[in-house]
Amino acid sequence: MTVEFIGFCDFAQDNNGKLTVVGAFDSIFARSFPIVHPQMAFVLKFRFTIAEKGRHQVKVTFESTSGKNQLPPLDATVDVQVFNTASAPVQFVSTFLQTQFGAEDTFMANVEVDGQEVATTPLYINRIN
C-alpha cells in the first residue's frame, strides 16, 4: 500500500473514483484569534496492490502541538477489491465546516492503516501582522 495524496484543501470530491481537489494548502493565516475557518477538506488517496485485497482499518487523528484535538478523528473500514488490475485506489474526503481555532498552533494529521502509521502532514495556524 502506498499513499498517493494526503492534504488539506478548500474543496474536494470523490465522484465515482475521480478525485477532484481544489486549493490545496498547509497553512491558515489570521490577524487575530479566535478564528472560524468556513470550510476545508482533508483528502487521502491510497493505492493497494492485488496482494492487499480485503478489509483494512483506516484511522486519522489530528494532534495539535498544544495537546488539543480540535478536529474529530476519522475511522473507516475499507474493503479493497481489485478487478483486472494490479492495484486499486481508495480515496477519502472529509469536509470540516465552521472550524474554530483559538490560537496559533500546528496540527499533524496522522494516518494509520491496520494499526501502522503510514503518513503524516501538517496544518499550520499562523498569526499575520
N, CA, C and O atoms as a GROMACS GRO file, in nm:
protein
  516
    1MET      N    1   0.084  -0.116   0.000
    1MET     CA    2   0.000   0.000   0.000
    1MET      C    3   0.088   0.123   0.000
    1MET      O    4   0.186   0.132   0.075
    2THR      N    5   0.053   0.217  -0.085
    2THR     CA    6   0.124   0.345  -0.088
    2THR      C    7   0.023   0.457  -0.071
    2THR      O    8  -0.095   0.443  -0.106
    3VAL      N    9   0.070   0.568  -0.016
    3VAL     CA   10  -0.011   0.689  -0.004
    3VAL      C   11   0.023   0.776  -0.124
    3VAL      O   12   0.137   0.819  -0.140
    4GLU      N   13  -0.077   0.802  -0.209
    4GLU     CA   14  -0.053   0.882  -0.329
    4GLU      C   15  -0.080   1.031  -0.305
    4GLU      O   16  -0.019   1.116  -0.369
    5PHE      N   17  -0.171   1.062  -0.211
    5PHE     CA   18  -0.202   1.202  -0.182
    5PHE      C   19  -0.254   1.212  -0.040
    5PHE      O   20  -0.333   1.130   0.004
    6ILE      N   21  -0.208   1.316   0.032
    6ILE     CA   22  -0.259   1.347   0.163
    6ILE      C   23  -0.253   1.499   0.177
    6ILE      O   24  -0.150   1.559   0.146
    7GLY      N   25  -0.361   1.560   0.223
    7GLY     CA   26  -0.353   1.704   0.242
    7GLY      C   27  -0.486   1.769   0.272
    7GLY      O   28  -0.592   1.706   0.269
    8PHE      N   29  -0.476   1.899   0.301
    8PHE     CA   30  -0.592   1.984   0.326
    8PHE      C   31  -0.616   2.069   0.202
    8PHE      O   32  -0.522   2.102   0.130
    9CYS      N   33  -0.742   2.104   0.177
    9CYS     CA   34  -0.776   2.186   0.062
    9CYS      C   35  -0.908   2.259   0.087
    9CYS      O   36  -0.977   2.233   0.185
   10ASP      N   37  -0.940   2.351  -0.004
   10ASP     CA   38  -1.064   2.426   0.008
   10ASP      C   39  -1.187   2.340  -0.022
   10ASP      O   40  -1.291   2.355   0.041
   11PHE      N   41  -1.172   2.251  -0.120
   11PHE     CA   42  -1.284   2.167  -0.164
   11PHE      C   43  -1.228   2.038  -0.222
   11PHE      O   44  -1.125   2.039  -0.290
   12ALA      N   45  -1.297   1.928  -0.196
   12ALA     CA   46  -1.260   1.800  -0.256
   12ALA      C   47  -1.386   1.717  -0.277
   12ALA      O   48  -1.485   1.730  -0.205
   13GLN      N   49  -1.380   1.631  -0.378
   13GLN     CA   50  -1.493   1.544  -0.411
   13GLN      C   51  -1.442   1.417  -0.475
   13GLN      O   52  -1.354   1.420  -0.561
   14ASP      N   53  -1.500   1.304  -0.434
   14ASP     CA   54  -1.474   1.176  -0.498
   14ASP      C   55  -1.598   1.142  -0.578
   14ASP      O   56  -1.703   1.112  -0.521
   15ASN      N   57  -1.587   1.147  -0.710
   15ASN     CA   58  -1.700   1.122  -0.798
   15ASN      C   59  -1.676   0.993  -0.875
   15ASN      O   60  -1.617   0.993  -0.984
   16ASN      N   61  -1.721   0.881  -0.817
   16ASN     CA   62  -1.705   0.750  -0.879
   16ASN      C   63  -1.560   0.719  -0.914
   16ASN      O   64  -1.531   0.671  -1.024
   17GLY      N   65  -1.469   0.748  -0.820
   17GLY     CA   66  -1.329   0.717  -0.840
   17GLY      C   67  -1.246   0.829  -0.899
   17GLY      O   68  -1.123   0.819  -0.903
   18LYS      N   69  -1.310   0.936  -0.945
   18LYS     CA   70  -1.237   1.051  -0.997
   18LYS      C   71  -1.227   1.155  -0.885
   18LYS      O   72  -1.329   1.209  -0.840
   19LEU      N   73  -1.105   1.181  -0.840
   19LEU     CA   74  -1.082   1.270  -0.726
   19LEU      C   75  -1.058   1.412  -0.775
   19LEU      O   76  -0.971   1.438  -0.859
   20THR      N   77  -1.138   1.505  -0.723
   20THR     CA   78  -1.121   1.648  -0.751
   20THR      C   79  -1.072   1.716  -0.625
   20THR      O   80  -1.136   1.705  -0.520
   21VAL      N   81  -0.959   1.786  -0.635
   21VAL     CA   82  -0.901   1.859  -0.522
   21VAL      C   83  -0.878   2.002  -0.568
   21VAL      O   84  -0.811   2.026  -0.669
   22VAL      N   85  -0.933   2.099  -0.493
   22VAL     CA   86  -0.920   2.240  -0.529
   22VAL      C   87  -0.859   2.316  -0.411
   22VAL      O   88  -0.906   2.305  -0.298
   23GLY      N   89  -0.757   2.393  -0.439
   23GLY     CA   90  -0.699   2.483  -0.340
   23GLY      C   91  -0.625   2.413  -0.228
   23GLY      O   92  -0.655   2.438  -0.111
   24ALA      N   93  -0.528   2.327  -0.259
   24ALA     CA   94  -0.452   2.257  -0.156
   24ALA      C   95  -0.369   2.357  -0.074
   24ALA      O   96  -0.313   2.451  -0.130
   25PHE      N   97  -0.362   2.335   0.058
   25PHE     CA   98  -0.286   2.425   0.145
   25PHE      C   99  -0.237   2.351   0.267
   25PHE      O  100  -0.284   2.242   0.299
   26ASP      N  101  -0.138   2.412   0.336
   26ASP     CA  102  -0.092   2.357   0.463
   26ASP      C  103  -0.090   2.464   0.572
   26ASP      O  104  -0.048   2.437   0.684
   27SER      N  105  -0.137   2.587   0.540
   27SER     CA  106  -0.137   2.696   0.637
   27SER      C  107  -0.267   2.775   0.629
   27SER      O  108  -0.324   2.795   0.522
   28ILE      N  109  -0.311   2.820   0.747
   28ILE     CA  110  -0.424   2.912   0.758
   28ILE      C  111  -0.370   3.033   0.834
   28ILE      O  112  -0.306   3.018   0.938
   29PHE      N  113  -0.396   3.153   0.782
   29PHE     CA  114  -0.345   3.276   0.842
   29PHE      C  115  -0.458   3.359   0.899
   29PHE      O  116  -0.567   3.365   0.841
   30ALA      N  117  -0.433   3.424   1.014
   30ALA     CA  118  -0.532   3.509   1.079
   30ALA      C  119  -0.465   3.629   1.141
   30ALA      O  120  -0.351   3.620   1.186
   31ARG      N  121  -0.535   3.741   1.143
   31ARG     CA  122  -0.483   3.862   1.207
   31ARG      C  123  -0.505   3.857   1.359
   31ARG      O  124  -0.427   3.914   1.435
   32SER      N  125  -0.612   3.790   1.402
   32SER     CA  126  -0.641   3.777   1.544
   32SER      C  127  -0.712   3.644   1.568
   32SER      O  128  -0.758   3.580   1.474
   33PHE      N  129  -0.720   3.606   1.693
   33PHE     CA  130  -0.783   3.479   1.732
   33PHE      C  131  -0.887   3.506   1.839
   33PHE      O  132  -0.873   3.603   1.914
   34PRO      N  133  -0.989   3.424   1.850
   34PRO     CA  134  -1.014   3.303   1.772
   34PRO      C  135  -1.063   3.336   1.630
   34PRO      O  136  -1.113   3.445   1.603
   35ILE      N  137  -1.047   3.237   1.541
   35ILE     CA  138  -1.100   3.248   1.406
   35ILE      C  139  -1.190   3.128   1.379
   35ILE      O  140  -1.181   3.025   1.445
   36VAL      N  141  -1.276   3.145   1.280
   36VAL     CA  142  -1.358   3.035   1.232
   36VAL      C  143  -1.328   3.018   1.084
   36VAL      O  144  -1.352   3.108   1.003
   37HIS      N  145  -1.274   2.902   1.050
   37HIS     CA  146  -1.246   2.872   0.909
   37HIS      C  147  -1.373   2.812   0.849
   37HIS      O  148  -1.420   2.708   0.896
   38PRO      N  149  -1.429   2.876   0.745
   38PRO     CA  150  -1.562   2.835   0.699
   38PRO      C  151  -1.572   2.693   0.643
   38PRO      O  152  -1.667   2.622   0.672
   39GLN      N  153  -1.473   2.653   0.563
   39GLN     CA  154  -1.479   2.518   0.503
   39GLN      C  155  -1.341   2.473   0.462
   39GLN      O  156  -1.264   2.550   0.403
   40MET      N  157  -1.310   2.347   0.493
   40MET     CA  158  -1.188   2.285   0.442
   40MET      C  159  -1.213   2.136   0.433
   40MET      O  160  -1.300   2.081   0.501
   41ALA      N  161  -1.136   2.072   0.349
   41ALA     CA  162  -1.148   1.927   0.333
   41ALA      C  163  -1.012   1.863   0.360
   41ALA      O  164  -0.907   1.922   0.335
   42PHE      N  165  -1.018   1.741   0.411
   42PHE     CA  166  -0.898   1.659   0.428
   42PHE      C  167  -0.912   1.544   0.330
   42PHE      O  168  -1.015   1.478   0.324
   43VAL      N  169  -0.805   1.520   0.254
   43VAL     CA  170  -0.810   1.422   0.145
   43VAL      C  171  -0.699   1.319   0.160
   43VAL      O  172  -0.585   1.353   0.191
   44LEU      N  173  -0.735   1.194   0.137
   44LEU     CA  174  -0.638   1.083   0.134
   44LEU      C  175  -0.663   1.000   0.009
   44LEU      O  176  -0.777   0.972  -0.027
   45LYS      N  177  -0.555   0.961  -0.056
   45LYS     CA  178  -0.566   0.865  -0.166
   45LYS      C  179  -0.458   0.760  -0.147
   45LYS      O  180  -0.339   0.790  -0.143
   46PHE      N  181  -0.503   0.635  -0.134
   46PHE     CA  182  -0.414   0.520  -0.120
   46PHE      C  183  -0.415   0.440  -0.249
   46PHE      O  184  -0.506   0.452  -0.331
   47ARG      N  185  -0.311   0.357  -0.265
   47ARG     CA  186  -0.311   0.257  -0.372
   47ARG      C  187  -0.272   0.124  -0.310
   47ARG      O  188  -0.163   0.108  -0.256
   48PHE      N  189  -0.364   0.028  -0.318
   48PHE     CA  190  -0.344  -0.106  -0.266
   48PHE      C  191  -0.314  -0.201  -0.381
   48PHE      O  192  -0.373  -0.190  -0.488
   49THR      N  193  -0.220  -0.294  -0.359
   49THR     CA  194  -0.189  -0.394  -0.461
   49THR      C  195  -0.288  -0.510  -0.450
   49THR      O  196  -0.361  -0.522  -0.352
   50ILE      N  197  -0.288  -0.592  -0.551
   50ILE     CA  198  -0.379  -0.707  -0.552
   50ILE      C  199  -0.351  -0.800  -0.434
   50ILE      O  200  -0.442  -0.866  -0.384
   51ALA      N  201  -0.226  -0.806  -0.389
   51ALA     CA  202  -0.191  -0.890  -0.273
   51ALA      C  203  -0.252  -0.835  -0.144
   51ALA      O  204  -0.261  -0.908  -0.045
   52GLU      N  205  -0.294  -0.708  -0.144
   52GLU     CA  206  -0.353  -0.645  -0.025
   52GLU      C  207  -0.505  -0.641  -0.030
   52GLU      O  208  -0.569  -0.570   0.048
   53LYS      N  209  -0.562  -0.717  -0.120
   53LYS     CA  210  -0.708  -0.724  -0.135
   53LYS      C  211  -0.771  -0.766  -0.003
   53LYS      O  212  -0.719  -0.853   0.067
   54GLY      N  213  -0.883  -0.704   0.031
   54GLY     CA  214  -0.954  -0.738   0.154
   54GLY      C  215  -0.983  -0.616   0.239
   54GLY      O  216  -0.975  -0.502   0.193
   55ARG      N  217  -1.018  -0.642   0.366
   55ARG     CA  218  -1.058  -0.535   0.458
   55ARG      C  219  -0.937  -0.472   0.527
   55ARG      O  220  -0.842  -0.540   0.567
   56HIS      N  221  -0.943  -0.339   0.539
   56HIS     CA  222  -0.838  -0.263   0.607
   56HIS      C  223  -0.902  -0.156   0.694
   56HIS      O  224  -1.002  -0.094   0.656
   57GLN      N  225  -0.843  -0.134   0.812
   57GLN     CA  226  -0.890  -0.030   0.904
   57GLN      C  227  -0.805   0.095   0.882
   57GLN      O  228  -0.682   0.089   0.887
   58VAL      N  229  -0.871   0.208   0.857
   58VAL     CA  230  -0.803   0.336   0.837
   58VAL      C  231  -0.843   0.430   0.951
   58VAL      O  232  -0.961   0.444   0.982
   59LYS      N  233  -0.743   0.493   1.012
   59LYS     CA  234  -0.768   0.588   1.121
   59LYS      C  235  -0.683   0.712   1.098
   59LYS      O  236  -0.564   0.703   1.068
   60VAL      N  237  -0.746   0.830   1.114
   60VAL     CA  238  -0.674   0.957   1.104
   60VAL      C  239  -0.701   1.035   1.232
   60VAL      O  240  -0.816   1.054   1.272
   61THR      N  241  -0.593   1.080   1.296
   61THR     CA  242  -0.606   1.167   1.412
   61THR      C  243  -0.539   1.300   1.380
   61THR      O  244  -0.444   1.305   1.301
   62PHE      N  245  -0.589   1.405   1.441
   62PHE     CA  246  -0.535   1.540   1.421
   62PHE      C  247  -0.485   1.589   1.556
   62PHE      O  248  -0.564   1.630   1.642
   63GLU      N  249  -0.354   1.585   1.575
   63GLU     CA  250  -0.294   1.622   1.702
   63GLU      C  251  -0.233   1.762   1.692
   63GLU      O  252  -0.163   1.793   1.596
   64SER      N  253  -0.262   1.846   1.792
   64SER     CA  254  -0.204   1.979   1.792
   64SER      C  255  -0.085   1.984   1.886
   64SER      O  256  -0.076   1.906   1.981
   65THR      N  257   0.008   2.078   1.860
   65THR     CA  258   0.125   2.090   1.946
   65THR      C  259   0.085   2.134   2.086
   65THR      O  260   0.160   2.112   2.182
   66SER      N  261  -0.031   2.198   2.099
   66SER     CA  262  -0.077   2.240   2.231
   66SER      C  263  -0.149   2.127   2.305
   66SER      O  264  -0.188   2.144   2.420
   67GLY      N  265  -0.165   2.011   2.239
   67GLY     CA  266  -0.229   1.897   2.302
   67GLY      C  267  -0.380   1.892   2.286
   67GLY      O  268  -0.445   1.803   2.340
   68LYS      N  269  -0.437   1.987   2.215
   68LYS     CA  270  -0.582   1.991   2.196
   68LYS      C  271  -0.617   1.929   2.061
   68LYS      O  272  -0.552   1.957   1.960
   69ASN      N  273  -0.718   1.846   2.060
   69ASN     CA  274  -0.770   1.789   1.936
   69ASN      C  275  -0.890   1.872   1.894
   69ASN      O  276  -1.000   1.851   1.945
   70GLN      N  277  -0.873   1.965   1.802
   70GLN     CA  278  -0.984   2.049   1.759
   70GLN      C  279  -1.053   1.996   1.636
   70GLN      O  280  -1.156   2.050   1.593
   71LEU      N  281  -0.999   1.891   1.578
   71LEU     CA  282  -1.063   1.826   1.464
   71LEU      C  283  -1.095   1.683   1.504
   71LEU      O  284  -1.010   1.615   1.562
   72PRO      N  285  -1.215   1.636   1.474
   72PRO     CA  286  -1.250   1.499   1.515
   72PRO      C  287  -1.171   1.394   1.439
   72PRO      O  288  -1.139   1.415   1.322
   73PRO      N  289  -1.139   1.281   1.503
   73PRO     CA  290  -1.069   1.174   1.433
   73PRO      C  291  -1.160   1.108   1.329
   73PRO      O  292  -1.282   1.116   1.336
   74LEU      N  293  -1.097   1.046   1.233
   74LEU     CA  294  -1.169   0.974   1.127
   74LEU      C  295  -1.137   0.826   1.138
   74LEU      O  296  -1.020   0.788   1.149
   75ASP      N  297  -1.239   0.742   1.136
   75ASP     CA  298  -1.223   0.597   1.139
   75ASP      C  299  -1.306   0.536   1.027
   75ASP      O  300  -1.422   0.573   1.008
   76ALA      N  301  -1.247   0.444   0.955
   76ALA     CA  302  -1.320   0.377   0.848
   76ALA      C  303  -1.263   0.238   0.824
   76ALA      O  304  -1.144   0.213   0.844
   77THR      N  305  -1.350   0.149   0.782
   77THR     CA  306  -1.308   0.018   0.734
   77THR      C  307  -1.332   0.017   0.584
   77THR      O  308  -1.442   0.048   0.538
   78VAL      N  309  -1.229  -0.018   0.509
   78VAL     CA  310  -1.243  -0.025   0.363
   78VAL      C  311  -1.227  -0.169   0.318
   78VAL      O  312  -1.147  -0.244   0.375
   79ASP      N  313  -1.302  -0.205   0.217
   79ASP     CA  314  -1.293  -0.338   0.158
   79ASP      C  315  -1.234  -0.320   0.018
   79ASP      O  316  -1.304  -0.281  -0.075
   80VAL      N  317  -1.106  -0.349   0.004
   80VAL     CA  318  -1.035  -0.327  -0.121
   80VAL      C  319  -1.062  -0.443  -0.215
   80VAL      O  320  -1.033  -0.559  -0.184
   81GLN      N  321  -1.117  -0.411  -0.330
   81GLN     CA  322  -1.143  -0.510  -0.433
   81GLN      C  323  -1.070  -0.467  -0.559
   81GLN      O  324  -1.087  -0.354  -0.605
   82VAL      N  325  -0.989  -0.555  -0.614
   82VAL     CA  326  -0.912  -0.525  -0.734
   82VAL      C  327  -0.966  -0.613  -0.846
   82VAL      O  328  -0.970  -0.736  -0.832
   83PHE      N  329  -1.006  -0.552  -0.955
   83PHE     CA  330  -1.062  -0.626  -1.068
   83PHE      C  331  -0.981  -0.598  -1.193
   83PHE      O  332  -0.977  -0.484  -1.239
   84ASN      N  333  -0.917  -0.700  -1.251
   84ASN     CA  334  -0.844  -0.691  -1.377
   84ASN      C  335  -0.730  -0.590  -1.375
   84ASN      O  336  -0.688  -0.543  -1.481
   85THR      N  337  -0.679  -0.556  -1.258
   85THR     CA  338  -0.566  -0.465  -1.248
   85THR      C  339  -0.474  -0.513  -1.138
   85THR      O  340  -0.512  -0.597  -1.056
   86ALA      N  341  -0.352  -0.460  -1.134
   86ALA     CA  342  -0.257  -0.499  -1.031
   86ALA      C  343  -0.274  -0.419  -0.903
   86ALA      O  344  -0.219  -0.455  -0.799
   87SER      N  345  -0.351  -0.309  -0.910
   87SER     CA  346  -0.371  -0.226  -0.792
   87SER      C  347  -0.505  -0.154  -0.799
   87SER      O  348  -0.569  -0.148  -0.904
   88ALA      N  349  -0.545  -0.099  -0.684
   88ALA     CA  350  -0.672  -0.027  -0.679
   88ALA      C  351  -0.658   0.094  -0.587
   88ALA      O  352  -0.597   0.086  -0.481
   89PRO      N  353  -0.716   0.208  -0.629
   89PRO     CA  354  -0.712   0.326  -0.543
   89PRO      C  355  -0.826   0.322  -0.442
   89PRO      O  356  -0.934   0.268  -0.468
   90VAL      N  357  -0.801   0.382  -0.326
   90VAL     CA  358  -0.904   0.405  -0.224
   90VAL      C  359  -0.890   0.550  -0.183
   90VAL      O  360  -0.782   0.594  -0.146
   91GLN      N  361  -0.999   0.624  -0.190
   91GLN     CA  362  -0.996   0.768  -0.166
   91GLN      C  363  -1.090   0.805  -0.053
   91GLN      O  364  -1.199   0.749  -0.039
   92PHE      N  365  -1.047   0.901   0.029
   92PHE     CA  366  -1.128   0.954   0.138
   92PHE      C  367  -1.134   1.105   0.126
   92PHE      O  368  -1.033   1.170   0.099
   93VAL      N  369  -1.251   1.160   0.146
   93VAL     CA  370  -1.270   1.305   0.155
   93VAL      C  371  -1.353   1.332   0.279
   93VAL      O  372  -1.462   1.277   0.294
   94SER      N  373  -1.302   1.415   0.367
   94SER     CA  374  -1.377   1.455   0.486
   94SER      C  375  -1.380   1.608   0.489
   94SER      O  376  -1.276   1.672   0.487
   95THR      N  377  -1.500   1.664   0.496
   95THR     CA  378  -1.516   1.809   0.495
   95THR      C  379  -1.545   1.859   0.636
   95THR      O  380  -1.628   1.803   0.707
   96PHE      N  381  -1.475   1.965   0.674
   96PHE     CA  382  -1.493   2.030   0.804
   96PHE      C  383  -1.554   2.167   0.780
   96PHE      O  384  -1.502   2.247   0.702
   97LEU      N  385  -1.664   2.195   0.849
   97LEU     CA  386  -1.733   2.323   0.835
   97LEU      C  387  -1.724   2.402   0.965
   97LEU      O  388  -1.734   2.346   1.074
   98GLN      N  389  -1.706   2.533   0.952
   98GLN     CA  390  -1.707   2.625   1.066
   98GLN      C  391  -1.612   2.579   1.178
   98GLN      O  392  -1.652   2.571   1.294
   99THR      N  393  -1.488   2.549   1.141
   99THR     CA  394  -1.389   2.502   1.237
   99THR      C  395  -1.326   2.620   1.310
   99THR      O  396  -1.274   2.712   1.246
  100GLN      N  397  -1.331   2.617   1.442
  100GLN     CA  398  -1.275   2.726   1.521
  100GLN      C  399  -1.132   2.692   1.566
  100GLN      O  400  -1.103   2.581   1.610
  101PHE      N  401  -1.045   2.792   1.553
  101PHE     CA  402  -0.909   2.782   1.602
  101PHE      C  403  -0.888   2.897   1.700
  101PHE      O  404  -0.908   3.013   1.665
  102GLY      N  405  -0.848   2.865   1.823
  102GLY     CA  406  -0.838   2.965   1.929
  102GLY      C  407  -0.705   3.037   1.936
  102GLY      O  408  -0.696   3.142   1.999
  103ALA      N  409  -0.601   2.982   1.874
  103ALA     CA  410  -0.468   3.042   1.884
  103ALA      C  411  -0.379   2.982   1.775
  103ALA      O  412  -0.417   2.887   1.707
  104GLU      N  413  -0.260   3.041   1.761
  104GLU     CA  414  -0.162   2.983   1.670
  104GLU      C  415  -0.133   2.840   1.714
  104GLU      O  416  -0.130   2.811   1.834
  105ASP      N  417  -0.112   2.752   1.618
  105ASP     CA  418  -0.090   2.612   1.653
  105ASP      C  419  -0.039   2.538   1.530
  105ASP      O  420  -0.042   2.591   1.418
  106THR      N  421   0.008   2.417   1.550
  106THR     CA  422   0.042   2.326   1.442
  106THR      C  423  -0.031   2.196   1.469
  106THR      O  424  -0.024   2.141   1.579
  107PHE      N  425  -0.100   2.147   1.369
  107PHE     CA  426  -0.169   2.018   1.376
  107PHE      C  427  -0.097   1.919   1.287
  107PHE      O  428  -0.052   1.954   1.177
  108MET      N  429  -0.085   1.796   1.334
  108MET     CA  430  -0.034   1.690   1.249
  108MET      C  431  -0.148   1.592   1.223
  108MET      O  432  -0.210   1.540   1.316
  109ALA      N  433  -0.176   1.570   1.097
  109ALA     CA  434  -0.272   1.466   1.059
  109ALA      C  435  -0.193   1.337   1.050
  109ALA      O  436  -0.105   1.322   0.965
  110ASN      N  437  -0.224   1.243   1.138
  110ASN     CA  438  -0.153   1.115   1.146
  110ASN      C  439  -0.244   1.005   1.090
  110ASN      O  440  -0.355   0.984   1.139
  111VAL      N  441  -0.195   0.936   0.988
  111VAL     CA  442  -0.275   0.834   0.920
  111VAL      C  443  -0.221   0.696   0.952
  111VAL      O  444  -0.102   0.668   0.935
  112GLU      N  445  -0.311   0.609   0.998
  112GLU     CA  446  -0.276   0.469   1.024
  112GLU      C  447  -0.362   0.379   0.936
  112GLU      O  448  -0.480   0.405   0.914
  113VAL      N  449  -0.300   0.273   0.887
  113VAL     CA  450  -0.373   0.167   0.816
  113VAL      C  451  -0.338   0.037   0.887
  113VAL      O  452  -0.221   0.001   0.898
  114ASP      N  453  -0.439  -0.032   0.933
  114ASP     CA  454  -0.422  -0.158   1.006
  114ASP      C  455  -0.325  -0.143   1.124
  114ASP      O  456  -0.244  -0.232   1.151
  115GLY      N  457  -0.335  -0.028   1.193
  115GLY     CA  458  -0.255  -0.005   1.312
  115GLY      C  459  -0.113   0.043   1.289
  115GLY      O  460  -0.039   0.063   1.385
  116GLN      N  461  -0.073   0.062   1.164
  116GLN     CA  462   0.061   0.109   1.130
  116GLN      C  463   0.053   0.251   1.075
  116GLN      O  464  -0.026   0.279   0.984
  117GLU      N  465   0.136   0.342   1.130
  117GLU     CA  466   0.139   0.477   1.075
  117GLU      C  467   0.199   0.474   0.936
  117GLU      O  468   0.306   0.417   0.914
  118VAL      N  469   0.128   0.536   0.840
  118VAL     CA  470   0.173   0.532   0.701
  118VAL      C  471   0.200   0.671   0.643
  118VAL      O  472   0.267   0.683   0.541
  119ALA      N  473   0.147   0.777   0.709
  119ALA     CA  474   0.170   0.912   0.657
  119ALA      C  475   0.132   1.015   0.762
  119ALA      O  476   0.050   0.990   0.850
  120THR      N  477   0.196   1.132   0.750
  120THR     CA  478   0.160   1.247   0.831
  120THR      C  479   0.170   1.370   0.743
  120THR      O  480   0.246   1.373   0.646
  121THR      N  481   0.094   1.473   0.778
  121THR     CA  482   0.105   1.602   0.710
  121THR      C  483   0.064   1.711   0.808
  121THR      O  484  -0.025   1.690   0.890
  122PRO      N  485   0.129   1.828   0.800
  122PRO     CA  486   0.097   1.934   0.895
  122PRO      C  487  -0.013   2.028   0.845
  122PRO      O  488  -0.040   2.038   0.726
  123LEU      N  489  -0.075   2.094   0.941
  123LEU     CA  490  -0.162   2.209   0.915
  123LEU      C  491  -0.119   2.316   1.013
  123LEU      O  492  -0.130   2.300   1.134
  124TYR      N  493  -0.068   2.428   0.959
  124TYR     CA  494  -0.017   2.537   1.041
  124TYR      C  495  -0.124   2.645   1.054
  124TYR      O  496  -0.183   2.688   0.955
  125ILE      N  497  -0.149   2.688   1.178
  125ILE     CA  498  -0.239   2.800   1.204
  125ILE      C  499  -0.149   2.915   1.250
  125ILE      O  500  -0.089   2.908   1.357
  126ASN      N  501  -0.139   3.021   1.167
  126ASN     CA  502  -0.042   3.127   1.191
  126ASN      C  503  -0.107   3.265   1.205
  126ASN      O  504  -0.208   3.294   1.141
  127ARG      N  505  -0.047   3.347   1.290
  127ARG     CA  506  -0.087   3.487   1.304
  127ARG      C  507  -0.006   3.570   1.205
  127ARG      O  508   0.115   3.554   1.193
  128ILE      N  509  -0.076   3.659   1.134
  128ILE     CA  510  -0.006   3.754   1.048
  128ILE      C  511  -0.021   3.893   1.108
  128ILE      O  512  -0.121   3.923   1.173
  129ASN      N  513   0.078   3.974   1.087
  129ASN     CA  514   0.076   4.111   1.143
  129ASN      C  515   0.029   4.210   1.041
  129ASN      O  516   0.021   4.330   1.070
   0.00000   0.00000   0.00000
